[in-house]
Amino acid sequence: MTISNLPSQVAFLKLALEAIPKHLNAVDTLSELLDVGSDSVYRRVRGETALSFEEALKISKTFGISLDVAGMDSLHRVDFDAGSPIETAKDYAQYSQRLVERMLSIENSSGDQHMYYLSQDFPLFYIYLFPNLTRMKSYYWGRSILVLPEFQELPYADFIIPEHRQDLGLEVVRSYSHISTSEVWTSSCFLGTLKQLQYCWDTGMILEKEDALAILDEMEQLLEVMILQSDAGKKINPLSGKATGEDFKWYITDLSVGNNAVYIEKRSRSHTFLSFNTFNFIETTNTAFNRQTDRWLRQLLRKSTLVSPTALGVRDAYVNKLKKQVDSIRQVILRQEETLL
């Protein structure tokens, strides 16, 4: 089976070449991936030789490019990449690797681009700045969401994230600091994490107050990071803790966005990521779908407030609201009080 629409194939392979990091030889990379010679790669790139379906699928999976670009029905059907199923702890570790690969691909791709992160929960990348948040999230996802066998008899006190997994997390947040971004936060950005922590506390998964309180302290520290970034208009450098990264804008909205969505705006190819199964993500480069995402995004930005020197009152009121949510769970842990969250 071959893809017969060769002009679409040329466009598809152009996107693949753009997705290959600049420091790599693009033709050599495709040659190795497809197990063909350089001349064969050039013929495919020029549209002189048709890609097989298996070759197109391999390119799609490797570089996160939707097969819709290669001639499928792009108006009514959308091809999403959901990654491999997570059924074991080993699969769970591969999720971290997939996240790193996607971030590096975005960071290293050529051309002007901008990331929009629409947050029902605060952006995932920030957890890697905070070891207690990373530990709690990783444990909760593995035990309660994925229900992995390896986690069912593992106490939280004995759960340790391997050093190489910690390094992957730091690589994610380092890469994120190098990508120009606008984040849109809602009033529910902390609620998911707070309810996860409360669940871990109420069910006895987390037994030590110190562990639970350390997570809450880090959530308040995250708010300080957001203030620092919005004041400077730059991303925080995870190594120095200073706002010396790429351009950054922080928007606050009273609307609900439904789920986490990431939209990469780029002249040659846009890319949409949507959250599913609480923490995982699906992705597509489908042109029609990205147009819809772009329209939705523009409407949401118009109904949001950009944190700026003229909107500090809005920012402070928002930060105080989230701090009150954090303190509500703190009182549950310290004094067994009821919470309205």
C-alpha positions in Angstrom: 0.0 0.0 0.0 1.4 3.4 -0.9 0.4 7.0 -0.5 -0.6 8.1 -4.0 -1.0 11.8 -3.4 2.6 12.8 -3.9 2.3 16.5 -3.4 0.8 15.7 0.0 3.8 13.4 0.6 6.2 16.2 -0.2 4.4 18.4 2.3 4.4 15.6 4.9 8.2 15.0 4.5 8.9 18.7 4.6 7.3 18.7 8.1 9.3 15.7 9.1 12.6 17.4 8.0 11.6 20.5 10.0 10.9 18.4 13.1 14.4 16.9 13.1 16.7 18.8 15.6 19.1 21.2 13.8 22.2 19.5 15.1 21.3 16.3 13.2 21.7 15.6 9.5 18.1 15.4 8.4 18.6 13.1 5.4 20.8 10.7 7.5 18.2 10.6 10.2 15.4 9.6 7.7 17.7 7.2 6.0 18.4 5.4 9.3 14.7 5.5 10.3 13.4 4.0 7.0 16.4 1.8 6.4 17.0 3.1 2.9 19.9 4.9 1.3 20.3 8.7 1.0 19.3 8.7 -2.7 16.1 6.9 -1.8 15.3 9.5 0.9 15.9 12.4 -1.6 13.5 10.6 -4.1 10.8 10.4 -1.5 11.3 14.0 -0.4 11.0 15.2 -4.0 7.9 13.0 -4.5 9.6 10.8 -7.2 9.1 7.7 -5.1 6.0 7.0 -3.0 6.3 6.3 0.7 4.8 3.0 1.8 2.1 3.3 4.4 4.5 1.6 6.9 7.1 4.2 6.2 4.7 7.1 6.6 3.4 5.6 9.9 7.0 5.2 11.2 7.7 8.9 10.4 4.4 10.0 11.9 5.1 8.2 15.2 8.7 9.3 15.4 8.2 13.0 14.8 4.6 13.4 16.0 3.2 14.4 12.6 -0.4 13.5 11.9 -1.0 11.2 8.9 -3.8 13.5 8.0 -1.2 15.6 6.3 -0.4 12.7 4.0 -3.8 12.7 2.3 -6.3 11.2 4.8 -9.7 12.9 5.4 -8.5 16.0 7.3 -11.9 17.6 7.7 -13.9 14.9 9.4 -11.3 12.6 10.9 -8.4 13.5 13.1 -5.4 11.2 13.7 -4.1 11.5 17.3 -0.9 10.0 18.7 -1.6 8.7 22.3 1.8 7.0 22.9 2.1 3.4 24.0 -0.4 2.0 26.6 0.8 2.3 30.2 0.2 -1.1 31.8 3.4 -1.6 33.9 5.9 0.4 35.8 8.3 0.0 32.8 5.7 1.5 30.5 5.2 4.3 33.1 8.9 5.1 32.8 8.6 5.4 29.0 6.0 8.1 29.5 8.7 10.3 30.9 10.9 9.6 28.0 8.1 10.5 25.5 7.5 13.8 27.3 11.2 14.6 27.1 11.4 13.7 23.4 8.4 15.9 22.6 9.8 18.9 24.5 13.2 18.6 22.8 11.5 18.3 19.4 9.6 21.5 20.1 12.6 23.3 21.5 14.9 22.3 18.7 12.5 22.8 15.7 13.4 25.5 13.3 11.4 28.7 12.7 9.4 31.1 14.9 7.0 29.4 17.2 5.0 30.1 20.4 3.4 27.8 22.9 0.0 28.4 24.4 -0.8 26.4 27.5 -4.5 26.5 28.5 -4.7 25.2 32.1 -7.5 23.5 33.8 -4.8 22.2 36.1 -1.5 24.2 36.4 1.0 23.3 33.7 2.5 19.8 34.3 6.1 21.0 33.6 6.2 23.0 36.9 6.0 19.9 39.1 9.6 19.1 38.1 10.8 22.2 39.9 9.5 20.8 43.2 10.6 17.3 44.4 7.7 16.7 46.8 5.1 17.6 44.2 6.8 15.4 41.6 6.9 12.5 44.1 3.2 12.8 45.1 1.9 13.2 41.6 4.0 10.3 40.3 2.8 8.1 43.2 -0.9 9.1 42.9 -0.9 8.5 39.1 0.8 5.2 39.3 -1.3 3.8 42.2 -4.8 5.4 41.8 -5.1 6.4 38.1 -3.1 3.7 36.3 -3.6 1.1 39.1 -0.2 -0.4 38.3 0.5 -3.7 40.2 3.9 -2.5 41.3 2.3 0.4 43.2 -0.5 -1.4 45.1 1.6 -2.7 48.0 4.1 0.1 47.9 3.8 2.7 50.8 4.3 6.3 49.9 7.1 6.4 52.5 9.1 3.9 50.5 8.4 5.4 47.1 11.6 7.0 45.7 11.8 8.4 42.2 15.0 7.0 40.5 17.7 9.6 39.9 17.6 9.1 36.1 13.8 9.8 36.2 14.5 13.0 38.2 17.0 14.0 35.5 14.4 13.5 32.8 12.0 15.8 34.7 14.7 18.5 35.0 15.3 18.1 31.2 11.6 18.7 30.6 11.5 21.9 32.6 14.8 23.1 31.2 13.4 22.6 27.7 10.2 24.4 28.6 12.2 27.4 29.8 13.6 27.8 26.3 10.1 27.9 24.6 8.3 31.2 24.3 4.9 30.7 26.1 1.6 32.2 27.1 -0.2 30.4 29.9 -3.9 30.8 30.7 -4.8 29.9 34.3 -8.3 29.3 35.6 -9.6 29.5 39.2 -9.4 25.7 39.3 -5.7 25.3 38.5 -4.9 24.1 42.0 -8.0 22.1 42.8 -7.1 18.9 41.0 -3.7 18.6 42.8 -5.3 19.6 46.2 -8.0 17.0 45.8 -5.4 14.4 44.9 -3.4 15.3 48.1 -6.5 15.2 50.2 -7.4 11.8 48.8 -3.9 10.5 49.6 -4.3 11.8 53.1 -7.8 10.6 53.8 -7.1 7.1 52.5 -3.8 6.8 54.4 -1.6 6.7 51.4 0.3 9.6 52.9 0.7 9.2 56.7 3.2 11.8 57.7 2.0 15.4 58.1 5.5 16.6 57.1 5.1 15.0 53.7 1.7 16.5 53.1 2.6 20.0 54.3 5.8 20.0 52.2 3.6 19.5 49.1 1.4 22.4 50.1 4.4 24.6 50.7 5.7 23.9 47.2 2.4 24.9 45.7 2.7 28.3 47.3 6.3 28.5 46.1 4.9 27.8 42.6 2.8 31.0 42.9 6.0 32.9 43.7 7.5 31.5 40.5 4.5 32.7 38.5 4.8 36.2 40.0 8.5 36.3 39.2 8.0 35.2 35.6 5.1 37.5 34.9 7.0 40.5 36.4 10.1 39.8 34.3 8.2 38.6 31.2 10.6 35.7 31.0 10.6 32.0 32.0 12.5 30.9 35.1 15.8 29.1 34.6 15.5 25.9 36.6 19.2 25.9 37.4 19.6 29.5 38.6 16.1 30.2 39.8 16.2 33.5 37.9 13.9 34.7 35.1 16.3 34.5 32.2 14.5 32.1 29.9 12.3 32.7 26.9 9.4 35.3 26.7 6.5 34.6 29.0 2.9 35.9 29.4 0.5 34.9 32.1 -3.2 35.2 31.6 -6.0 34.7 34.2 -9.5 33.9 33.3 -12.8 33.2 35.1 -13.8 30.8 32.4 -13.3 27.0 32.6 -11.3 25.4 29.8 -12.5 21.9 30.4 -9.1 20.2 30.2 -5.4 21.0 29.7 -4.6 22.0 26.1 -1.3 23.0 24.6 -1.2 24.7 21.2 2.1 25.2 19.3 1.7 28.0 16.9 4.1 27.9 14.0 4.1 29.2 10.5 4.8 25.9 8.8 2.9 23.5 11.1 0.8 23.9 14.2 0.6 21.2 16.8 -2.1 20.5 19.4 -1.7 18.5 22.6 -4.7 17.5 24.8 -4.7 15.9 28.2 -6.4 12.6 28.9 -6.4 10.0 31.7 -5.5 12.8 34.1 -1.9 13.2 33.2 -1.2 11.7 29.8 -1.6 13.5 26.5 -2.7 12.9 22.9 -1.4 15.0 20.0 -2.1 15.9 16.4 -0.9 18.2 13.6 -4.2 17.9 11.8 -4.7 21.2 9.9 -8.4 21.5 10.3 -8.3 20.6 14.0 -5.6 23.1 14.6 -7.6 25.9 13.0 -10.5 25.1 15.4 -8.1 25.1 18.3 -6.6 28.5 17.2 -10.1 30.1 17.0 -11.0 28.7 20.5 -7.7 30.0 21.8 -8.2 33.5 20.4 -11.7 33.8 21.9 -10.4 32.6 25.3 -7.5 35.1 25.3 -9.9 38.0 24.6 -11.9 37.0 27.7 -8.8 36.7 29.9 -6.7 39.2 31.7 -3.0 39.6 30.9 -1.0 39.9 34.1 0.9 43.2 33.7 1.7 46.3 35.8 -1.8 47.6 35.2 -3.4 44.4 36.3 -1.6 43.7 39.6 -4.9 43.9 41.5 -6.3 41.1 39.4 -3.2 39.1 39.9 -3.0 39.6 43.7 -6.7 38.6 44.1 -6.2 35.5 42.0 -3.0 34.5 43.9 -4.8 35.0 47.3 -7.7 32.8 46.1 -5.3 30.0 45.3 -3.5 30.4 48.6 -6.8 30.1 50.4 -7.5 26.9 48.6 -4.0 25.6 49.7 -4.7 26.7 53.3 -8.0 24.9 53.3 -6.3 21.6 52.7 -3.6 22.5 55.2 -6.3 22.9 57.9 -7.7 19.5 57.0 -4.2 18.0 57.7 -3.4 20.0 60.8 -6.8 20.2 62.5 -9.0 17.7 60.6 -11.3 20.5 59.6 -13.8 20.1 56.8 -13.1 21.7 53.4 -15.5 23.2 50.9 -13.1 22.3 48.0 
